[in-house]
């Protein structure tokens, strides 16, 4: 269970880094950055939930 949790956290961090790097290349405006930061967090959460769904479907 602990290994699965660490793998999930690692996956989430990798996604977060990827989206942060992509947005850093495109935008440098402070106000827009807040919007993009929220977008990144939502994308990471979405991918995390998708992975959880797949994991739980496999258990069924």
Backbone atoms as SQL, in Angstrom:
CREATE TABLE atoms (id INTEGER PRIMARY KEY, chain TEXT, resi INTEGER, resn TEXT, atom TEXT, x REAL, y REAL, z REAL);
INSERT INTO atoms VALUES
  (1, 'A', 1, 'UNK', 'N', 0.828, -1.193, 0.000),
  (2, 'A', 1, 'UNK', 'CA', 0.000, 0.000, 0.000),
  (3, 'A', 1, 'UNK', 'C', 0.875, 1.259, 0.000),
  (4, 'A', 2, 'UNK', 'N', 1.917, 1.250, 0.819),
  (5, 'A', 2, 'UNK', 'CA', 2.797, 2.421, 0.889),
  (6, 'A', 2, 'UNK', 'C', 3.513, 2.641, -0.441),
  (7, 'A', 3, 'UNK', 'N', 3.921, 1.565, -1.091),
  (8, 'A', 3, 'UNK', 'CA', 4.580, 1.691, -2.395),
  (9, 'A', 3, 'UNK', 'C', 3.609, 2.268, -3.419),
  (10, 'A', 4, 'UNK', 'N', 2.383, 1.813, -3.395),
  (11, 'A', 4, 'UNK', 'CA', 1.371, 2.330, -4.325),
  (12, 'A', 4, 'UNK', 'C', 1.128, 3.817, -4.085),
  (13, 'A', 5, 'UNK', 'N', 1.077, 4.217, -2.826),
  (14, 'A', 5, 'UNK', 'CA', 0.884, 5.633, -2.496),
  (15, 'A', 5, 'UNK', 'C', 2.060, 6.478, -2.978),
  (16, 'A', 6, 'UNK', 'N', 3.273, 5.966, -2.804),
  (17, 'A', 6, 'UNK', 'CA', 4.460, 6.688, -3.254),
  (18, 'A', 6, 'UNK', 'C', 4.517, 6.781, -4.779),
  (19, 'A', 7, 'UNK', 'N', 4.103, 5.719, -5.465),
  (20, 'A', 7, 'UNK', 'CA', 4.079, 5.747, -6.922),
  (21, 'A', 7, 'UNK', 'C', 3.062, 6.775, -7.416),
  (22, 'A', 8, 'UNK', 'N', 1.931, 6.830, -6.745),
  (23, 'A', 8, 'UNK', 'CA', 0.889, 7.794, -7.105),
  (24, 'A', 8, 'UNK', 'C', 1.394, 9.224, -6.884),
  (25, 'A', 9, 'UNK', 'N', 2.041, 9.453, -5.758),
  (26, 'A', 9, 'UNK', 'CA', 2.585, 10.773, -5.463),
  (27, 'A', 9, 'UNK', 'C', 3.663, 11.152, -6.475),
  (28, 'A', 10, 'UNK', 'N', 4.522, 10.214, -6.827),
  (29, 'A', 10, 'UNK', 'CA', 5.569, 10.444, -7.816),
  (30, 'A', 10, 'UNK', 'C', 4.956, 10.810, -9.169),
  (31, 'A', 11, 'UNK', 'N', 3.930, 10.101, -9.564),
  (32, 'A', 11, 'UNK', 'CA', 3.235, 10.371, -10.815),
  (33, 'A', 11, 'UNK', 'C', 2.650, 11.786, -10.802),
  (34, 'A', 12, 'UNK', 'N', 2.002, 12.158, -9.707),
  (35, 'A', 12, 'UNK', 'CA', 1.413, 13.490, -9.581),
  (36, 'A', 12, 'UNK', 'C', 2.481, 14.580, -9.652),
  (37, 'A', 13, 'UNK', 'N', 3.609, 14.360, -9.013),
  (38, 'A', 13, 'UNK', 'CA', 4.684, 15.345, -9.038),
  (39, 'A', 13, 'UNK', 'C', 5.287, 15.493, -10.432),
  (40, 'A', 14, 'UNK', 'N', 5.434, 14.388, -11.134),
  (41, 'A', 14, 'UNK', 'CA', 5.953, 14.453, -12.493),
  (42, 'A', 14, 'UNK', 'C', 5.010, 15.233, -13.397),
  (43, 'A', 15, 'UNK', 'N', 3.704, 14.995, -13.254),
  (44, 'A', 15, 'UNK', 'CA', 2.720, 15.747, -14.033),
  (45, 'A', 15, 'UNK', 'C', 2.792, 17.230, -13.718),
  (46, 'A', 16, 'UNK', 'N', 2.881, 17.529, -12.455),
  (47, 'A', 16, 'UNK', 'CA', 2.941, 18.924, -12.027),
  (48, 'A', 16, 'UNK', 'C', 4.167, 19.627, -12.625),
  (49, 'A', 17, 'UNK', 'N', 5.312, 18.975, -12.566),
  (50, 'A', 17, 'UNK', 'CA', 6.534, 19.545, -13.134),
  (51, 'A', 17, 'UNK', 'C', 6.375, 19.758, -14.626),
  (52, 'A', 18, 'UNK', 'N', 5.815, 18.775, -15.305),
  (53, 'A', 18, 'UNK', 'CA', 5.635, 18.893, -16.753),
  (54, 'A', 18, 'UNK', 'C', 4.789, 20.108, -17.100),
  (55, 'A', 19, 'UNK', 'N', 3.631, 20.243, -16.452),
  (56, 'A', 19, 'UNK', 'CA', 2.728, 21.355, -16.766),
  (57, 'A', 19, 'UNK', 'C', 3.334, 22.694, -16.344),
  (58, 'A', 20, 'UNK', 'N', 4.060, 22.722, -15.254),
  (59, 'A', 20, 'UNK', 'CA', 4.716, 23.964, -14.842),
  (60, 'A', 20, 'UNK', 'C', 5.763, 24.397, -15.858),
  (61, 'A', 21, 'UNK', 'N', 6.536, 23.453, -16.348),
  (62, 'A', 21, 'UNK', 'CA', 7.551, 23.775, -17.343),
  (63, 'A', 21, 'UNK', 'C', 6.923, 24.262, -18.643),
  (64, 'A', 22, 'UNK', 'N', 5.846, 23.630, -19.047),
  (65, 'A', 22, 'UNK', 'CA', 5.170, 24.051, -20.267),
  (66, 'A', 22, 'UNK', 'C', 4.629, 25.471, -20.146),
  (67, 'A', 23, 'UNK', 'N', 4.025, 25.775, -19.018),
  (68, 'A', 23, 'UNK', 'CA', 3.476, 27.115, -18.827),
  (69, 'A', 23, 'UNK', 'C', 4.574, 28.155, -18.631),
  (70, 'A', 24, 'UNK', 'N', 5.670, 27.772, -18.031),
  (71, 'A', 24, 'UNK', 'CA', 6.770, 28.716, -17.830),
  (72, 'A', 24, 'UNK', 'C', 7.350, 29.147, -19.173),
  (73, 'A', 25, 'UNK', 'N', 7.321, 28.278, -20.137),
  (74, 'A', 25, 'UNK', 'CA', 7.826, 28.611, -21.461),
  (75, 'A', 25, 'UNK', 'C', 6.938, 29.641, -22.155),
  (76, 'A', 26, 'UNK', 'N', 5.638, 29.594, -21.874),
  (77, 'A', 26, 'UNK', 'CA', 4.677, 30.406, -22.619),
  (78, 'A', 26, 'UNK', 'C', 4.348, 31.737, -21.962),
  (79, 'A', 27, 'UNK', 'N', 4.225, 31.750, -20.655),
  (80, 'A', 27, 'UNK', 'CA', 3.676, 32.930, -19.988),
  (81, 'A', 27, 'UNK', 'C', 4.567, 33.391, -18.845),
  (82, 'A', 28, 'UNK', 'N', 4.656, 34.701, -18.719),
  (83, 'A', 28, 'UNK', 'CA', 5.446, 35.274, -17.629),
  (84, 'A', 28, 'UNK', 'C', 4.694, 36.400, -16.939),
  (85, 'A', 29, 'UNK', 'N', 3.412, 36.534, -17.213),
  (86, 'A', 29, 'UNK', 'CA', 2.593, 37.580, -16.602),
  (87, 'A', 29, 'UNK', 'C', 2.024, 37.060, -15.278),
  (88, 'A', 30, 'UNK', 'N', 2.092, 37.861, -14.210),
  (89, 'A', 30, 'UNK', 'CA', 1.676, 37.434, -12.870),
  (90, 'A', 30, 'UNK', 'C', 0.222, 37.038, -12.765),
  (91, 'A', 31, 'UNK', 'N', -0.673, 37.859, -13.282),
  (92, 'A', 31, 'UNK', 'CA', -2.107, 37.557, -13.165),
  (93, 'A', 31, 'UNK', 'C', -2.468, 36.322, -13.974),
  (94, 'A', 32, 'UNK', 'N', -1.947, 36.240, -15.176),
  (95, 'A', 32, 'UNK', 'CA', -2.208, 35.064, -15.996),
  (96, 'A', 32, 'UNK', 'C', -1.603, 33.821, -15.353),
  (97, 'A', 33, 'UNK', 'N', -0.487, 33.995, -14.688),
  (98, 'A', 33, 'UNK', 'CA', 0.184, 32.855, -14.059),
  (99, 'A', 33, 'UNK', 'C', -0.710, 32.217, -12.996),
  (100, 'A', 34, 'UNK', 'N', -1.472, 33.025, -12.247),
  (101, 'A', 34, 'UNK', 'CA', -2.383, 32.479, -11.242),
  (102, 'A', 34, 'UNK', 'C', -3.423, 31.576, -11.892),
  (103, 'A', 35, 'UNK', 'N', -3.957, 32.022, -13.007),
  (104, 'A', 35, 'UNK', 'CA', -4.959, 31.228, -13.723),
  (105, 'A', 35, 'UNK', 'C', -4.338, 29.928, -14.228),
  (106, 'A', 36, 'UNK', 'N', -3.139, 30.027, -14.758),
  (107, 'A', 36, 'UNK', 'CA', -2.484, 28.836, -15.271),
  (108, 'A', 36, 'UNK', 'C', -2.063, 27.893, -14.149),
  (109, 'A', 37, 'UNK', 'N', -1.740, 28.437, -13.000),
  (110, 'A', 37, 'UNK', 'CA', -1.400, 27.597, -11.844),
  (111, 'A', 37, 'UNK', 'C', -2.615, 26.776, -11.418),
  (112, 'A', 38, 'UNK', 'N', -3.766, 27.405, -11.389),
  (113, 'A', 38, 'UNK', 'CA', -5.003, 26.689, -11.054),
  (114, 'A', 38, 'UNK', 'C', -5.277, 25.622, -12.105),
  (115, 'A', 39, 'UNK', 'N', -5.070, 25.969, -13.359),
  (116, 'A', 39, 'UNK', 'CA', -5.273, 25.018, -14.447),
  (117, 'A', 39, 'UNK', 'C', -4.348, 23.815, -14.299),
  (118, 'A', 40, 'UNK', 'N', -3.109, 24.052, -13.950),
  (119, 'A', 40, 'UNK', 'CA', -2.146, 22.966, -13.747),
  (120, 'A', 40, 'UNK', 'C', -2.610, 22.048, -12.625),
  (121, 'A', 41, 'UNK', 'N', -3.018, 22.662, -11.528),
  (122, 'A', 41, 'UNK', 'CA', -3.470, 21.861, -10.389),
  (123, 'A', 41, 'UNK', 'C', -4.678, 21.008, -10.761),
  (124, 'A', 42, 'UNK', 'N', -5.579, 21.565, -11.550),
  (125, 'A', 42, 'UNK', 'CA', -6.754, 20.809, -11.977),
  (126, 'A', 42, 'UNK', 'C', -6.370, 19.668, -12.921),
  (127, 'A', 43, 'UNK', 'N', -5.429, 19.921, -13.803),
  (128, 'A', 43, 'UNK', 'CA', -4.981, 18.867, -14.710),
  (129, 'A', 43, 'UNK', 'C', -4.318, 17.733, -13.938),
  (130, 'A', 44, 'UNK', 'N', -3.500, 18.088, -12.953),
  (131, 'A', 44, 'UNK', 'CA', -2.844, 17.068, -12.131),
  (132, 'A', 44, 'UNK', 'C', -3.891, 16.257, -11.368),
  (133, 'A', 45, 'UNK', 'N', -4.860, 16.946, -10.801),
  (134, 'A', 45, 'UNK', 'CA', -5.925, 16.256, -10.061),
  (135, 'A', 45, 'UNK', 'C', -6.716, 15.339, -10.986),
  (136, 'A', 46, 'UNK', 'N', -7.009, 15.799, -12.188),
  (137, 'A', 46, 'UNK', 'CA', -7.737, 14.989, -13.156),
  (138, 'A', 46, 'UNK', 'C', -6.966, 13.716, -13.489),
  (139, 'A', 47, 'UNK', 'N', -5.682, 13.845, -13.780),
  (140, 'A', 47, 'UNK', 'CA', -4.876, 12.669, -14.105),
  (141, 'A', 47, 'UNK', 'C', -4.774, 11.723, -12.908),
  (142, 'A', 48, 'UNK', 'N', -4.682, 12.291, -11.730),
  (143, 'A', 48, 'UNK', 'CA', -4.627, 11.469, -10.525),
  (144, 'A', 48, 'UNK', 'C', -5.928, 10.685, -10.340),
  (145, 'A', 49, 'UNK', 'N', -7.038, 11.340, -10.546),
  (146, 'A', 49, 'UNK', 'CA', -8.325, 10.663, -10.420),
  (147, 'A', 49, 'UNK', 'C', -8.518, 9.600, -11.501),
  (148, 'A', 50, 'UNK', 'N', -8.038, 9.875, -12.692),
  (149, 'A', 50, 'UNK', 'CA', -8.109, 8.874, -13.758),
  (150, 'A', 50, 'UNK', 'C', -7.306, 7.637, -13.368),
  (151, 'A', 51, 'UNK', 'N', -6.111, 7.865, -12.814),
  (152, 'A', 51, 'UNK', 'CA', -5.270, 6.741, -12.405),
  (153, 'A', 51, 'UNK', 'C', -5.931, 5.962, -11.266),
  (154, 'A', 52, 'UNK', 'N', -6.525, 6.669, -10.322),
  (155, 'A', 52, 'UNK', 'CA', -7.244, 6.005, -9.231),
  (156, 'A', 52, 'UNK', 'C', -8.381, 5.154, -9.777),
  (157, 'A', 53, 'UNK', 'N', -9.103, 5.693, -10.752),
  (158, 'A', 53, 'UNK', 'CA', -10.213, 4.967, -11.346),
  (159, 'A', 53, 'UNK', 'C', -9.732, 3.673, -11.995),
  (160, 'A', 54, 'UNK', 'N', -8.653, 3.753, -12.739),
  (161, 'A', 54, 'UNK', 'CA', -8.099, 2.555, -13.396),
  (162, 'A', 54, 'UNK', 'C', -7.675, 1.544, -12.360),
  (163, 'A', 55, 'UNK', 'N', -7.004, 2.008, -11.309),
  (164, 'A', 55, 'UNK', 'CA', -6.561, 1.105, -10.241),
  (165, 'A', 55, 'UNK', 'C', -7.748, 0.403, -9.582),
  (166, 'A', 56, 'UNK', 'N', -8.792, 1.141, -9.323),
  (167, 'A', 56, 'UNK', 'CA', -9.970, 0.565, -8.655),
  (168, 'A', 56, 'UNK', 'C', -10.741, -0.364, -9.584),
  (169, 'A', 57, 'UNK', 'N', -10.765, -0.028, -10.859),
  (170, 'A', 57, 'UNK', 'CA', -11.428, -0.930, -11.806),
  (171, 'A', 57, 'UNK', 'C', -10.688, -2.258, -11.906),
  (172, 'A', 58, 'UNK', 'N', -9.367, -2.197, -11.809),
  (173, 'A', 58, 'UNK', 'CA', -8.575, -3.425, -11.836),
  (174, 'A', 58, 'UNK', 'C', -8.867, -4.289, -10.611),
  (175, 'A', 59, 'UNK', 'N', -9.118, -3.638, -9.485),
  (176, 'A', 59, 'UNK', 'CA', -9.440, -4.398, -8.270),
  (177, 'A', 59, 'UNK', 'C', -10.792, -5.095, -8.373),
  (178, 'A', 60, 'UNK', 'N', -11.713, -4.489, -9.111),
  (179, 'A', 60, 'UNK', 'CA', -13.021, -5.102, -9.291),
  (180, 'A', 60, 'UNK', 'C', -12.897, -6.301, -10.239);
